Amino acid sequence: MTTGPVANELTGDAAQAGGGAVTLTDPEFLVPLRHQMIKFATLQLRDPDLAEDAVQEALAGALKNQRPPKERW
């Protein structure tokens, strides 16, 4: 089970965790997320260098296209 800031963002509980909105510029969110992404990409690609490249591309694209969260209802 995923815990911490990553789980909070994925489940939408970031505000309830006491930290408010979590963004890709927040190191407390980004560091564990990047670690999990590299681990997953390495398992899928079976090449650590390709995994690192894929994660960098994904995070760069996410940061470039990041938008503020919309209010729900």
Distance bins in CASP14 RR format, pairs under 12 A and 6 or more apart:
PFRMAT RR
TARGET T0000
AUTHOR 0000-0000-0000
RMODE 2
METHOD distances of the structure
MODEL  1
1 7 1 0 0 1 0 0 0 0 0 0 0
1 10 0 0 0 0 0 1 0 0 0 0 0
1 11 0 0 0 0 0 1 0 0 0 0 0
2 8 0 0 0 0 1 0 0 0 0 0 0
2 9 0 0 0 0 1 0 0 0 0 0 0
2 10 1 0 0 1 0 0 0 0 0 0 0
2 11 0 0 0 0 1 0 0 0 0 0 0
2 13 0 0 0 0 0 1 0 0 0 0 0
2 32 0 0 0 0 1 0 0 0 0 0 0
2 33 0 0 0 0 1 0 0 0 0 0 0
2 35 0 0 0 0 0 1 0 0 0 0 0
2 36 1 0 0 1 0 0 0 0 0 0 0
2 39 0 0 0 0 0 1 0 0 0 0 0
2 40 0 0 0 0 0 1 0 0 0 0 0
3 9 0 0 0 0 0 1 0 0 0 0 0
3 10 0 0 0 0 0 1 0 0 0 0 0
3 11 0 0 0 0 0 1 0 0 0 0 0
3 13 0 0 0 0 0 1 0 0 0 0 0
3 17 0 0 0 0 0 1 0 0 0 0 0
3 32 0 0 0 0 1 0 0 0 0 0 0
3 36 0 0 0 0 0 1 0 0 0 0 0
4 10 0 0 0 0 1 0 0 0 0 0 0
4 11 0 0 0 0 0 1 0 0 0 0 0
4 13 0 0 0 0 1 0 0 0 0 0 0
4 14 0 0 0 0 1 0 0 0 0 0 0
4 17 1 0 0 1 0 0 0 0 0 0 0
4 18 0 0 0 0 0 1 0 0 0 0 0
4 19 0 0 0 0 0 1 0 0 0 0 0
4 22 0 0 0 0 1 0 0 0 0 0 0
4 28 0 0 0 0 1 0 0 0 0 0 0
4 29 0 0 0 0 1 0 0 0 0 0 0
4 31 0 0 0 0 0 1 0 0 0 0 0
4 32 1 0 0 1 0 0 0 0 0 0 0
4 33 0 0 0 0 0 1 0 0 0 0 0
4 36 0 0 0 0 0 1 0 0 0 0 0
5 11 0 0 0 0 0 1 0 0 0 0 0
5 12 0 0 0 0 0 1 0 0 0 0 0
5 13 0 0 0 0 0 1 0 0 0 0 0
5 14 1 0 0 1 0 0 0 0 0 0 0
5 17 1 0 0 1 0 0 0 0 0 0 0
5 18 0 0 0 0 0 1 0 0 0 0 0
5 19 0 0 0 0 1 0 0 0 0 0 0
5 20 0 0 0 0 0 1 0 0 0 0 0
5 21 0 0 0 0 0 1 0 0 0 0 0
5 22 1 0 1 0 0 0 0 0 0 0 0
5 23 0 0 0 0 0 1 0 0 0 0 0
5 24 0 0 0 0 0 1 0 0 0 0 0
5 26 1 0 0 1 0 0 0 0 0 0 0
5 27 0 0 0 0 1 0 0 0 0 0 0
5 28 1 0 1 0 0 0 0 0 0 0 0
5 29 1 0 1 0 0 0 0 0 0 0 0
5 30 0 0 0 0 1 0 0 0 0 0 0
5 31 0 0 0 0 1 0 0 0 0 0 0
5 32 1 0 0 1 0 0 0 0 0 0 0
5 33 0 0 0 0 1 0 0 0 0 0 0
5 35 0 0 0 0 0 1 0 0 0 0 0
5 36 0 0 0 0 0 1 0 0 0 0 0
6 12 0 0 0 0 0 1 0 0 0 0 0
6 13 0 0 0 0 0 1 0 0 0 0 0
6 14 0 0 0 0 0 1 0 0 0 0 0
6 17 0 0 0 0 0 1 0 0 0 0 0
6 22 0 0 0 0 1 0 0 0 0 0 0
6 24 0 0 0 0 0 1 0 0 0 0 0
6 26 0 0 0 0 0 1 0 0 0 0 0
6 28 0 0 0 0 1 0 0 0 0 0 0
6 29 1 0 0 1 0 0 0 0 0 0 0
6 30 0 0 0 0 1 0 0 0 0 0 0
6 31 0 0 0 0 1 0 0 0 0 0 0
6 32 1 0 1 0 0 0 0 0 0 0 0
6 33 1 0 1 0 0 0 0 0 0 0 0
6 34 0 0 0 0 1 0 0 0 0 0 0
6 35 0 0 0 0 1 0 0 0 0 0 0
6 36 1 0 0 1 0 0 0 0 0 0 0
6 37 0 0 0 0 1 0 0 0 0 0 0
7 13 1 0 0 1 0 0 0 0 0 0 0
7 14 0 0 0 0 1 0 0 0 0 0 0
7 16 0 0 0 0 0 1 0 0 0 0 0
7 17 0 0 0 0 1 0 0 0 0 0 0
7 22 0 0 0 0 0 1 0 0 0 0 0
7 29 0 0 0 0 0 1 0 0 0 0 0
7 32 0 0 0 0 1 0 0 0 0 0 0
7 33 0 0 0 0 0 1 0 0 0 0 0
7 36 0 0 0 0 0 1 0 0 0 0 0
8 14 1 0 1 0 0 0 0 0 0 0 0
8 15 0 0 0 0 1 0 0 0 0 0 0
8 16 1 0 0 1 0 0 0 0 0 0 0
8 17 1 0 1 0 0 0 0 0 0 0 0
8 18 0 0 0 0 1 0 0 0 0 0 0
8 19 0 0 0 0 1 0 0 0 0 0 0
8 20 0 0 0 0 1 0 0 0 0 0 0
8 21 0 0 0 0 0 1 0 0 0 0 0
8 22 1 0 0 1 0 0 0 0 0 0 0
8 26 0 0 0 0 0 1 0 0 0 0 0
8 28 0 0 0 0 0 1 0 0 0 0 0
8 29 0 0 0 0 1 0 0 0 0 0 0
8 32 0 0 0 0 0 1 0 0 0 0 0
8 33 0 0 0 0 0 1 0 0 0 0 0
9 15 0 0 0 0 0 1 0 0 0 0 0
9 16 0 0 0 0 0 1 0 0 0 0 0
9 17 0 0 0 0 1 0 0 0 0 0 0
9 19 0 0 0 0 0 1 0 0 0 0 0
9 20 0 0 0 0 0 1 0 0 0 0 0
9 21 0 0 0 0 1 0 0 0 0 0 0
9 22 1 0 1 0 0 0 0 0 0 0 0
9 23 0 0 0 0 1 0 0 0 0 0 0
9 24 0 0 0 0 1 0 0 0 0 0 0
9 26 0 0 0 0 1 0 0 0 0 0 0
9 28 0 0 0 0 0 1 0 0 0 0 0
9 29 1 0 0 1 0 0 0 0 0 0 0
9 30 0 0 0 0 0 1 0 0 0 0 0
9 32 0 0 0 0 0 1 0 0 0 0 0
9 33 1 0 0 1 0 0 0 0 0 0 0
9 36 0 0 0 0 0 1 0 0 0 0 0
9 62 0 0 0 0 0 1 0 0 0 0 0
9 69 0 0 0 0 1 0 0 0 0 0 0
10 17 0 0 0 0 0 1 0 0 0 0 0
10 22 0 0 0 0 1 0 0 0 0 0 0
10 29 0 0 0 0 0 1 0 0 0 0 0
10 32 0 0 0 0 0 1 0 0 0 0 0
10 33 0 0 0 0 1 0 0 0 0 0 0
10 36 0 0 0 0 0 1 0 0 0 0 0
11 17 0 0 0 0 1 0 0 0 0 0 0
11 22 0 0 0 0 0 1 0 0 0 0 0
12 19 0 0 0 0 0 1 0 0 0 0 0
12 20 0 0 0 0 0 1 0 0 0 0 0
12 21 0 0 0 0 1 0 0 0 0 0 0
12 22 0 0 0 0 1 0 0 0 0 0 0
12 69 0 0 0 0 1 0 0 0 0 0 0
12 72 0 0 0 0 1 0 0 0 0 0 0
13 19 0 0 0 0 0 1 0 0 0 0 0
13 20 0 0 0 0 0 1 0 0 0 0 0
13 21 0 0 0 0 0 1 0 0 0 0 0
13 22 0 0 0 0 1 0 0 0 0 0 0
14 20 1 0 1 0 0 0 0 0 0 0 0
14 21 1 0 0 1 0 0 0 0 0 0 0
14 22 1 0 1 0 0 0 0 0 0 0 0
14 23 0 0 0 0 1 0 0 0 0 0 0
14 26 0 0 0 0 1 0 0 0 0 0 0
14 28 0 0 0 0 0 1 0 0 0 0 0
14 29 0 0 0 0 1 0 0 0 0 0 0
14 69 0 0 0 0 1 0 0 0 0 0 0
15 21 1 0 0 1 0 0 0 0 0 0 0
15 22 0 0 0 0 1 0 0 0 0 0 0
15 69 0 0 0 0 1 0 0 0 0 0 0
15 71 0 0 0 0 0 1 0 0 0 0 0
15 72 0 0 0 0 0 1 0 0 0 0 0
16 22 0 0 0 0 0 1 0 0 0 0 0
17 28 0 0 0 0 0 1 0 0 0 0 0
17 29 0 0 0 0 0 1 0 0 0 0 0
18 28 0 0 0 0 0 1 0 0 0 0 0
19 26 0 0 0 0 1 0 0 0 0 0 0
19 28 0 0 0 0 1 0 0 0 0 0 0
19 29 0 0 0 0 1 0 0 0 0 0 0
20 26 0 0 0 0 1 0 0 0 0 0 0
20 28 0 0 0 0 0 1 0 0 0 0 0
20 29 0 0 0 0 0 1 0 0 0 0 0
20 69 0 0 0 0 0 1 0 0 0 0 0
21 29 0 0 0 0 1 0 0 0 0 0 0
21 66 0 0 0 0 0 1 0 0 0 0 0
21 67 0 0 0 0 0 1 0 0 0 0 0
21 68 1 0 0 1 0 0 0 0 0 0 0
21 69 1 0 0 1 0 0 0 0 0 0 0
21 70 0 0 0 0 0 1 0 0 0 0 0
21 71 0 0 0 0 0 1 0 0 0 0 0
22 28 1 0 0 1 0 0 0 0 0 0 0
22 29 1 0 1 0 0 0 0 0 0 0 0
22 30 0 0 0 0 1 0 0 0 0 0 0
22 32 0 0 0 0 0 1 0 0 0 0 0
22 33 0 0 0 0 1 0 0 0 0 0 0
22 66 0 0 0 0 0 1 0 0 0 0 0
22 69 0 0 0 0 1 0 0 0 0 0 0
23 29 1 0 0 1 0 0 0 0 0 0 0
23 30 0 0 0 0 1 0 0 0 0 0 0
23 33 0 0 0 0 0 1 0 0 0 0 0
23 62 0 0 0 0 0 1 0 0 0 0 0
23 63 0 0 0 0 1 0 0 0 0 0 0
23 66 1 0 0 1 0 0 0 0 0 0 0
23 67 0 0 0 0 0 1 0 0 0 0 0
23 68 0 0 0 0 1 0 0 0 0 0 0
23 69 0 0 0 0 1 0 0 0 0 0 0
24 30 1 0 1 0 0 0 0 0 0 0 0
24 31 0 0 0 0 0 1 0 0 0 0 0
24 33 0 0 0 0 1 0 0 0 0 0 0
24 34 0 0 0 0 1 0 0 0 0 0 0
24 37 0 0 0 0 0 1 0 0 0 0 0
24 58 0 0 0 0 0 1 0 0 0 0 0
24 59 1 0 0 1 0 0 0 0 0 0 0
24 60 0 0 0 0 1 0 0 0 0 0 0
24 61 0 0 0 0 1 0 0 0 0 0 0
24 62 1 0 1 0 0 0 0 0 0 0 0
24 63 1 0 1 0 0 0 0 0 0 0 0
24 64 0 0 0 0 1 0 0 0 0 0 0
24 65 0 0 0 0 0 1 0 0 0 0 0
24 66 1 0 1 0 0 0 0 0 0 0 0
24 67 0 0 0 0 0 1 0 0 0 0 0
25 31 0 0 0 0 0 1 0 0 0 0 0
25 33 0 0 0 0 0 1 0 0 0 0 0
25 59 0 0 0 0 0 1 0 0 0 0 0
25 62 0 0 0 0 0 1 0 0 0 0 0
25 63 1 0 0 1 0 0 0 0 0 0 0
25 66 0 0 0 0 1 0 0 0 0 0 0
26 32 0 0 0 0 0 1 0 0 0 0 0
26 33 0 0 0 0 1 0 0 0 0 0 0
26 34 0 0 0 0 0 1 0 0 0 0 0
26 63 0 0 0 0 0 1 0 0 0 0 0
26 66 0 0 0 0 0 1 0 0 0 0 0
27 33 0 0 0 0 0 1 0 0 0 0 0
27 34 0 0 0 0 1 0 0 0 0 0 0
27 35 0 0 0 0 0 1 0 0 0 0 0
28 34 0 0 0 0 0 1 0 0 0 0 0
29 35 0 0 0 0 0 1 0 0 0 0 0
29 36 0 0 0 0 0 1 0 0 0 0 0
29 59 0 0 0 0 0 1 0 0 0 0 0
29 62 0 0 0 0 0 1 0 0 0 0 0
29 63 0 0 0 0 0 1 0 0 0 0 0
29 66 0 0 0 0 0 1 0 0 0 0 0
30 36 0 0 0 0 0 1 0 0 0 0 0
30 37 0 0 0 0 0 1 0 0 0 0 0
30 55 0 0 0 0 0 1 0 0 0 0 0
30 59 1 0 0 1 0 0 0 0 0 0 0
30 62 0 0 0 0 0 1 0 0 0 0 0
30 63 0 0 0 0 1 0 0 0 0 0 0
30 66 0 0 0 0 0 1 0 0 0 0 0
31 37 0 0 0 0 0 1 0 0 0 0 0
31 38 0 0 0 0 0 1 0 0 0 0 0
31 59 0 0 0 0 0 1 0 0 0 0 0
32 38 0 0 0 0 0 1 0 0 0 0 0
32 39 0 0 0 0 0 1 0 0 0 0 0
33 39 0 0 0 0 0 1 0 0 0 0 0
33 40 0 0 0 0 0 1 0 0 0 0 0
33 55 0 0 0 0 1 0 0 0 0 0 0
33 58 0 0 0 0 0 1 0 0 0 0 0
33 59 0 0 0 0 1 0 0 0 0 0 0
33 62 0 0 0 0 1 0 0 0 0 0 0
33 63 0 0 0 0 0 1 0 0 0 0 0
34 40 0 0 0 0 0 1 0 0 0 0 0
34 41 0 0 0 0 0 1 0 0 0 0 0
34 51 0 0 0 0 0 1 0 0 0 0 0
34 52 0 0 0 0 1 0 0 0 0 0 0
34 54 0 0 0 0 0 1 0 0 0 0 0
34 55 1 0 0 1 0 0 0 0 0 0 0
34 56 0 0 0 0 1 0 0 0 0 0 0
34 58 0 0 0 0 1 0 0 0 0 0 0
34 59 1 0 0 1 0 0 0 0 0 0 0
34 60 0 0 0 0 0 1 0 0 0 0 0
34 62 0 0 0 0 0 1 0 0 0 0 0
34 63 0 0 0 0 0 1 0 0 0 0 0
35 41 0 0 0 0 0 1 0 0 0 0 0
35 42 0 0 0 0 0 1 0 0 0 0 0
35 51 0 0 0 0 0 1 0 0 0 0 0
35 52 0 0 0 0 0 1 0 0 0 0 0
35 55 0 0 0 0 1 0 0 0 0 0 0
35 59 0 0 0 0 0 1 0 0 0 0 0
36 42 0 0 0 0 0 1 0 0 0 0 0
36 43 0 0 0 0 0 1 0 0 0 0 0
36 51 0 0 0 0 0 1 0 0 0 0 0
36 55 0 0 0 0 1 0 0 0 0 0 0
36 58 0 0 0 0 0 1 0 0 0 0 0
36 59 0 0 0 0 0 1 0 0 0 0 0
37 43 0 0 0 0 0 1 0 0 0 0 0
37 44 0 0 0 0 0 1 0 0 0 0 0
37 45 0 0 0 0 0 1 0 0 0 0 0
37 51 0 0 0 0 1 0 0 0 0 0 0
37 52 0 0 0 0 1 0 0 0 0 0 0
37 53 0 0 0 0 0 1 0 0 0 0 0
37 54 0 0 0 0 1 0 0 0 0 0 0
37 55 1 0 1 0 0 0 0 0 0 0 0
37 56 0 0 0 0 1 0 0 0 0 0 0
37 57 0 0 0 0 0 1 0 0 0 0 0
37 58 1 0 0 1 0 0 0 0 0 0 0
37 59 1 0 0 1 0 0 0 0 0 0 0
37 62 0 0 0 0 0 1 0 0 0 0 0
38 44 0 0 0 0 0 1 0 0 0 0 0
38 45 0 0 0 0 0 1 0 0 0 0 0
38 47 0 0 0 0 0 1 0 0 0 0 0
38 48 1 0 0 1 0 0 0 0 0 0 0
38 49 0 0 0 0 0 1 0 0 0 0 0
38 50 0 0 0 0 0 1 0 0 0 0 0
38 51 1 0 1 0 0 0 0 0 0 0 0
38 52 1 0 0 1 0 0 0 0 0 0 0
38 53 0 0 0 0 0 1 0 0 0 0 0
38 54 0 0 0 0 1 0 0 0 0 0 0
38 55 1 0 1 0 0 0 0 0 0 0 0
38 56 0 0 0 0 1 0 0 0 0 0 0
38 58 0 0 0 0 0 1 0 0 0 0 0
38 59 0 0 0 0 0 1 0 0 0 0 0
39 45 0 0 0 0 0 1 0 0 0 0 0
39 48 0 0 0 0 0 1 0 0 0 0 0
39 51 0 0 0 0 1 0 0 0 0 0 0
39 52 0 0 0 0 0 1 0 0 0 0 0
39 55 0 0 0 0 1 0 0 0 0 0 0
40 46 0 0 0 0 0 1 0 0 0 0 0
40 51 0 0 0 0 1 0 0 0 0 0 0
40 54 0 0 0 0 1 0 0 0 0 0 0
40 55 0 0 0 0 1 0 0 0 0 0 0
40 58 0 0 0 0 0 1 0 0 0 0 0
41 47 0 0 0 0 1 0 0 0 0 0 0
41 48 0 0 0 0 1 0 0 0 0 0 0
41 49 0 0 0 0 0 1 0 0 0 0 0
41 50 1 0 0 1 0 0 0 0 0 0 0
41 51 1 1 0 0 0 0 0 0 0 0 0
41 52 1 0 0 1 0 0 0 0 0 0 0
41 53 0 0 0 0 1 0 0 0 0 0 0
41 54 1 0 1 0 0 0 0 0 0 0 0
41 55 1 0 1 0 0 0 0 0 0 0 0
41 56 0 0 0 0 0 1 0 0 0 0 0
41 57 0 0 0 0 0 1 0 0 0 0 0
41 58 0 0 0 0 1 0 0 0 0 0 0
41 59 0 0 0 0 0 1 0 0 0 0 0
42 48 1 0 1 0 0 0 0 0 0 0 0
42 49 0 0 0 0 1 0 0 0 0 0 0
42 50 0 0 0 0 1 0 0 0 0 0 0
42 51 1 0 1 0 0 0 0 0 0 0 0
42 52 0 0 0 0 1 0 0 0 0 0 0
42 53 0 0 0 0 0 1 0 0 0 0 0
42 54 0 0 0 0 1 0 0 0 0 0 0
42 55 0 0 0 0 1 0 0 0 0 0 0
43 50 0 0 0 0 0 1 0 0 0 0 0
43 51 0 0 0 0 1 0 0 0 0 0 0
43 54 0 0 0 0 0 1 0 0 0 0 0
44 50 0 0 0 0 1 0 0 0 0 0 0
44 51 1 0 0 1 0 0 0 0 0 0 0
44 54 0 0 0 0 1 0 0 0 0 0 0
44 55 0 0 0 0 0 1 0 0 0 0 0
45 51 1 0 1 0 0 0 0 0 0 0 0
45 52 0 0 0 0 1 0 0 0 0 0 0
45 53 0 0 0 0 1 0 0 0 0 0 0
45 54 1 0 0 1 0 0 0 0 0 0 0
45 55 0 0 0 0 0 1 0 0 0 0 0
47 53 0 0 0 0 1 0 0 0 0 0 0
47 54 0 0 0 0 1 0 0 0 0 0 0
48 54 0 0 0 0 0 1 0 0 0 0 0
48 55 0 0 0 0 0 1 0 0 0 0 0
49 55 0 0 0 0 0 1 0 0 0 0 0
49 56 0 0 0 0 0 1 0 0 0 0 0
50 56 0 0 0 0 0 1 0 0 0 0 0
50 57 0 0 0 0 0 1 0 0 0 0 0
51 57 0 0 0 0 0 1 0 0 0 0 0
51 58 0 0 0 0 0 1 0 0 0 0 0
52 58 0 0 0 0 0 1 0 0 0 0 0
52 59 0 0 0 0 0 1 0 0 0 0 0
53 59 0 0 0 0 0 1 0 0 0 0 0
53 60 0 0 0 0 0 1 0 0 0 0 0
54 60 0 0 0 0 0 1 0 0 0 0 0
54 61 0 0 0 0 0 1 0 0 0 0 0
55 61 0 0 0 0 0 1 0 0 0 0 0
55 62 0 0 0 0 0 1 0 0 0 0 0
56 62 0 0 0 0 0 1 0 0 0 0 0
56 63 0 0 0 0 0 1 0 0 0 0 0
57 63 0 0 0 0 0 1 0 0 0 0 0
57 64 0 0 0 0 0 1 0 0 0 0 0
58 64 0 0 0 0 0 1 0 0 0 0 0
58 65 0 0 0 0 0 1 0 0 0 0 0
59 65 0 0 0 0 0 1 0 0 0 0 0
59 66 0 0 0 0 0 1 0 0 0 0 0
60 66 0 0 0 0 0 1 0 0 0 0 0
END
